[in-house]
């Protein structure tokens, strides 16, 4: 009997032991592949559905970004939501919001098509099309809940990623430090993103050195390897359409060859069908994610079997990120030239004040928009036992102080122009900028600006501008403004030349307000071509050839999200000039005041509406007609008091006062392609306000229909305009940034 009991209990024990799970350690390796790496999210969804517990994650490039976020505690569903809400065009291009730029920086980025380093009279090239700042900002926000984790093995899922040393090409394993910085370095696609400096090493895309780090996972103790391969396959010559395609193809030679040895080391190999997508196909994100799900489902039986061998995974709740934070101290490293106060001013950092992450990103963007820094990295470390944070910031100053910038433009008034700009930062002072524009083409022009940027204190500047154009005007207009009688001509060609020099002081408020005042010298010369009078005599007449000296003040507010095709925001520009002296012997003191108010809003997706009103008037002397208001034509950068107006040619309407309103409706039929309809009305006359005529029905109306395209050279615009009272139409064409 005792013997039978022993046998029975031994049988029960052996049966129970045989049912115990061997609980293998499962490693997940995620390869790089740019946008194709979004397929990893689809695979993760299936792994969660099958109940597979991941014990270690290793990845390169996009595999590092998605793997790092998953290791920090996000679910596959949360990652899906994040990447669906992300605008990859802004993320990749470092397209800083316009609100992050000062007025000087807005003008700088909205005038030049190409900007190149130009140190020691040698032209350089950027290390990448993008600094990757927007990607880092996003990663920093998403990984804030693990910002106090220095060792990646202490993440909810232990993690490492691979980068490549740009100097040696050697593989660099990143498994400690800042998670946001590590995955940003691993995802720094060569030529697209600048390398990332970590501990003195310049690191780039991990796919360059090891795009499928399966060996490292095994070395760290993973017993079962699940591998997701989203690498490119080789393509034929017909599809090699760009330099980027060729560089990618060359890089694929090595990775495809290496996969012959790596695939056998993978226990469950998942290869999504991403042949129809490229490394930049972020617009097809949903389809790419689905391809990952489909590929993982083909291995579903293996995944279920693996999950059955695992013990129940521990429940690890991701600590939710806060909506706002409080920063009580700032530690800055790498600021050798720019003082701490300058950095704090650009960040708008005030201690003991709560920040939203949008506020924080805006501050970092303000700093980045200066162009003085190659990269700005930061971590928010919670202070032990408290609810506030210390901001640890590492900045890499831009050693390029001189830039050569280029642009092209054509319009109906100035015709063809090629802009060459030389900009020098820190010429005499750390925070000064000297910039010289020279425009060569049909009309020579230049623009010089020296500016000492003191942020929200009073800044000081000097400006000098020379502008000229030739334009045919009607004789009636010339007679009204120059008193020409008894001349048998219908049209005159005038030569308009303006030289303006200014000294000014300026202060900024909240990036969108600018208030300034100063002194101005203006030399103005307006002459018509020589012509014959009714008796056959040659007539040379000068409309204007005088110097003017004035004091001025201005107030600007600009929250438009785009200078040329604004969708949202408000614009105001008020200007007052008091003309005190002149070389004209008949001169008497006078003033000119003008203001413009614009409002843009988007009531429907892709449909924007812009409403603009403006006015101007002269106070005092009537003898100087050349500084009156001249309406007509189309343009975005007029000088003096030349005002665009649909339905009339340039300089067709004039008076010492005017009032104008305009409505534009913009439908973005495709991305960056705009169909625009506009209408404007105006009253233009002498003594418009004192006579009360500004309250009457408009004397002048015009309508326009046009097409606009945003290009890297600037906007391309074609407009057809018509005036019913003049019964005439005009075509206006322009290409490139206005300058």
JORAGI-V588852 format. One record per pair of residues at least 24 apart in sequence whose C-alpha atoms are under 7 Angstrom apart, sorted by the first residue. I is the first residue (numbers start at 1). GAP is how many residues later the second one is. D is the distance in whole Angstrom. If there is no record, write none. Layout:
i=<I:I>
gap=<GAP:GAP>
d=<D:D>
This chain:
i=<21:21:21:22:22:23:23:23:24:24:24:25:25:25:25:26:26:26:26:26:26:26:27:27:27:27:27:27:27:27:27:28:28:28:28:28:28:28:29:29:29:29:29:29:29:29:29:30:30:30:30:30:30:30:30:30:31:31:31:31:31:31:31:31:31:32:32:32:32:32:32:32:32:33:33:33:33:33:34:34:34:35:35:35:35:35:36:36:36:36:36:36:37:37:37:38:38:38:39:39:39:39:39:40:40:41:41:41:41:42:42:42:42:43:43:43:44:45:45:46:46:46:50:50:50:51:52:52:52:53:55:55:56:56:56:57:57:57:58:58:58:58:58:59:59:59:59:59:60:60:60:60:60:60:60:61:61:61:61:61:62:64:64:64:65:65:68:68:71:71:71:71:71:72:72:72:72:72:73:73:74:88:91:91:92:92:93:94:94:94:94:94:96:98:98:99:99:99:100:100:100:100:100:101:101:101:102:105:110:111:111:111:112:112:112:112:113:113:113:113:113:114:114:114:115:115:115:115:116:116:116:117:117:117:117:118:118:118:119:119:127:127:128:128:128:128:129:129:129:130:130:130:131:131:131:131:132:132:133:135:136:136:136:137:139:140:143:144:144:145:145:145:147:147:147:148:148:150:150:150:151:151:151:152:156:161:162:162:162:163:163:163:163:164:164:164:164:164:164:165:165:165:165:166:166:166:169:170:171:171:211:214:224:225:225:225:226:226:226:226:227:227:227:227:228:228:228:229:229:230:230:270:270:271:323:324:324:324:324:325:325:325:325:326:326:326:326:326:326:327:327:327:327:327:327:328:328:328:328:329:329:330:330:330:331:331:331:332:332:332:333:333:333:334:334:334:335:335:343:372:372:373:373:374:401:401:407:408:408:409:409:409:409:410:410:410:411:411:411:412:412:413:414:414:415:416:416:417:417:443:443:455:456:456:456:457:458:458:458:459:459:459:460:460:460:461:461:461:462:462:462:463:463:463:464:464:464:465:465:465:466:466:466:467:467:467:468:468:468:469:469:469:470:470:470:471:481:482:486:487:487:488:488:492:492:493:493:494:494:494:494:495:495:495:496:496:496:497:497:497:498:498:498:499:499:512:512:512:513:513:513:514:514:514:515:515:515:516:516:516:517:517:517:518:518:518:519:519:519:520:520:520:521:521:521:522:522:522:523:523:544:546:546:546:547:547:548:548:548:548:549:549:549:549:550:550:550:550:550:551:551:551:552:552:552:553:566:567:567:567:567:568:568:568:569:569:569:570:570:570:571:571:571:572:572:572:573:588:589:589:590:590:590:591:591:591:592:592:592:593:593:606:606:607:607:607:608:608:608:609:609:609:610:610:610:611:611:611:612:612:612:613:613:613:614:614:614:615:615:615:616:616:616:617:617:617:618:618:628:628:628:629:629:629:629:630:634:636:637:637:646:646:646:646:646:647:647:647:647:647:647:647:648:648:649:654:654:655:655:655:656:656:656:657:657:657:657:657:658:658:658:658:659:659:659:672:672:673:673:673:674:674:674:675:675:675:676:676:676:677:677:677:678:678:678:679:679:713>
gap=<288:289:290:287:288:286:287:288:199:200:286:30:197:198:199:28:29:30:196:197:198:199:27:28:29:30:190:195:197:198:199:26:28:29:30:197:198:199:28:29:30:183:184:185:197:198:199:28:29:30:33:37:182:197:198:199:28:29:32:180:181:197:198:199:200:28:29:30:31:175:179:198:199:29:197:198:199:246:28:245:246:243:244:245:246:247:194:238:241:242:243:252:25:26:193:247:250:251:249:250:251:252:253:188:252:35:38:39:248:247:248:250:251:249:250:253:32:31:32:247:250:251:253:254:257:256:251:254:255:260:102:103:101:102:103:101:102:103:101:102:103:155:159:101:102:103:153:154:101:102:126:146:147:151:152:125:126:144:145:146:125:97:119:122:118:122:91:115:84:85:86:87:88:71:74:83:84:85:83:245:244:194:43:44:38:40:37:36:37:38:39:40:269:463:464:412:413:460:262:265:266:269:411:265:268:410:409:265:627:626:627:628:293:294:295:625:293:294:599:600:601:291:292:293:288:289:290:291:287:288:289:283:285:286:287:284:285:286:281:283:64:67:63:64:65:66:62:63:64:62:63:64:62:63:243:244:61:62:242:49:44:45:48:224:41:40:37:177:236:174:175:176:232:233:234:233:234:26:27:28:24:25:26:24:160:25:24:44:48:40:41:42:43:39:40:41:42:44:45:36:37:38:39:36:37:38:40:39:38:39:44:48:43:41:42:43:40:41:42:43:39:41:42:43:41:42:43:41:42:41:42:25:26:24:33:30:31:32:33:29:30:31:63:26:27:28:29:62:63:24:25:61:62:63:64:24:60:61:62:61:62:60:61:62:60:61:62:60:61:62:60:61:62:60:61:62:60:62:24:25:26:24:25:24:24:25:306:305:328:326:327:328:329:324:325:326:322:323:324:320:321:56:29:55:27:25:26:24:25:25:26:53:51:52:53:50:47:48:49:46:47:48:44:45:46:42:43:44:40:41:42:38:39:40:36:37:38:34:35:36:32:33:34:30:31:32:28:29:30:26:27:28:24:25:26:24:144:61:48:46:47:45:46:36:37:35:36:32:33:34:35:31:32:33:29:30:31:27:28:29:25:26:27:24:25:45:46:47:43:44:45:41:42:43:39:40:41:37:38:39:35:36:37:33:34:35:31:32:33:29:30:31:27:28:29:25:26:27:24:25:82:36:37:38:35:36:31:33:34:35:30:31:32:33:27:28:29:30:31:26:27:28:24:25:26:24:34:33:34:35:41:32:33:34:30:31:32:28:29:30:26:27:28:24:25:26:24:33:31:32:29:30:31:27:28:29:25:26:27:24:25:61:62:59:60:61:57:58:59:55:56:57:53:54:55:51:52:53:49:50:51:47:48:49:45:46:47:43:44:45:41:42:43:39:40:41:38:39:26:27:28:25:26:27:28:24:98:102:101:102:34:56:57:58:75:55:56:74:75:76:82:83:75:82:81:30:31:29:30:31:29:30:31:27:28:29:30:31:25:26:27:30:24:25:35:37:38:35:36:37:33:34:35:31:32:33:29:30:31:27:28:29:25:26:27:24:25:24>
d=<5:6:7:6:7:5:4:6:6:7:6:6:5:5:6:5:5:7:5:6:5:6:6:6:5:6:6:5:6:5:6:7:6:5:6:6:5:6:6:5:6:7:7:6:6:5:6:6:5:7:5:7:7:6:5:7:6:5:5:5:5:6:5:6:7:5:5:5:5:6:6:7:6:6:6:5:7:6:6:4:6:7:5:5:5:5:6:6:7:7:6:6:5:6:6:6:6:5:5:4:7:6:4:7:6:6:7:7:6:5:6:4:4:5:5:5:6:5:7:6:6:7:6:5:7:6:7:7:5:6:6:7:6:5:6:6:5:7:6:5:5:7:7:7:5:6:7:7:6:5:6:5:6:5:7:5:4:6:6:6:6:5:6:6:5:7:7:7:6:6:5:7:6:7:7:6:6:7:6:5:7:7:5:6:7:7:6:6:7:6:6:6:6:6:7:7:7:6:6:6:5:7:7:6:6:7:5:7:7:5:6:6:6:6:5:7:6:5:6:5:7:5:5:7:7:6:4:7:5:5:6:6:6:5:6:5:5:6:7:6:7:5:5:5:5:4:6:5:6:6:5:6:6:5:7:7:6:7:7:7:6:7:6:7:5:5:7:7:7:6:7:6:6:6:6:5:7:5:5:6:6:4:7:5:7:7:6:5:7:6:6:5:4:5:5:6:5:6:5:7:6:5:7:6:6:6:6:6:5:7:7:7:6:5:5:6:6:6:5:6:6:6:5:6:6:5:6:6:5:7:7:6:6:6:6:6:5:4:6:5:5:6:7:6:6:4:6:5:6:6:6:6:5:6:7:6:6:6:6:5:6:6:5:6:6:5:6:6:5:6:6:5:6:6:5:6:6:7:7:6:5:4:5:5:5:7:7:7:6:5:5:6:7:5:5:7:6:4:7:7:7:7:6:6:6:6:6:5:6:6:6:7:6:5:6:6:6:5:5:5:5:6:6:5:6:6:5:6:6:5:6:6:5:7:6:4:6:6:5:6:6:4:7:6:5:7:5:4:6:6:5:7:6:5:6:7:6:6:7:5:6:6:6:6:7:6:6:7:5:4:6:6:5:6:6:5:7:6:5:6:6:5:7:5:7:5:5:6:6:5:7:6:5:6:6:5:6:6:5:7:6:4:6:6:5:6:6:5:6:6:5:6:6:5:7:6:5:6:4:6:7:7:6:6:5:5:7:6:4:7:6:6:5:6:6:5:4:5:7:6:5:7:6:4:6:7:6:6:5:6:5:5:4:6:6:5:7:6:5:6:6:5:6:5:5:6:7:6:7:6:6:4:5:6:5:6:6:5:6:6:7:6:5:6:5:6:6:5:6:6:5:6:6:5:6:6:5:7:6:5:7:6:4:6:6:5:6:6:4:6:5:6:7:6:4:7:6:6:7:6:5:5:6:6:7:5:7:6:6:7:7:5:6:6:6:4:6:5:4:4:6:7:7:7:7:6:7:6:4:5:6:5:7:6:6:6:6:6:6:4:6:7:5:7:7:6:5:6:5:7:6:5:6:6:5:6:6:5:6:6:5:6:6:5:6:4:6:7>
